[in-house]
Amino acid sequence: MCEFALNSTVSSATGFSPFYLNFGRNPSLPIDVAMSGVNDCTVESTSTYVKRMSEALDLAKRCYLRLSSGLLFMQIVREGI
């Protein structure tokens, strides 16, 4: 359960959960499926999915690089390099 919680929590560094970046959707618990019903499933086209995931991964990468460059800057300031 702990791993599930970590993988489904939105990261402040990327703005996405690790689960979303891996699978392109947020995870569902059995209670979510039971409450929503079977007919609530929508399917998007492959091209739409690829475009959406490419944009999400690109945004996550830019956020991570921005964060990591800031952390590198702070390390340089602290160490007086």
Sequence and secondary structure as in RCSB ss.txt:
>XXXX:A:sequence
MCEFALNSTVSSATGFSPFYLNFGRNPSLPIDVAMSGVNDCTVESTSTYVKRMSEALDLAKRCYLRLSSGLLFMQ
IVREGI
>XXXX:A:secstr
 HHHHHHHS  TTTSS HHHHHHSS    HHHHHHH GGG     HHHHHHHHHHHHHHHHHHHHHHHHHHHHHH
HHHHT 
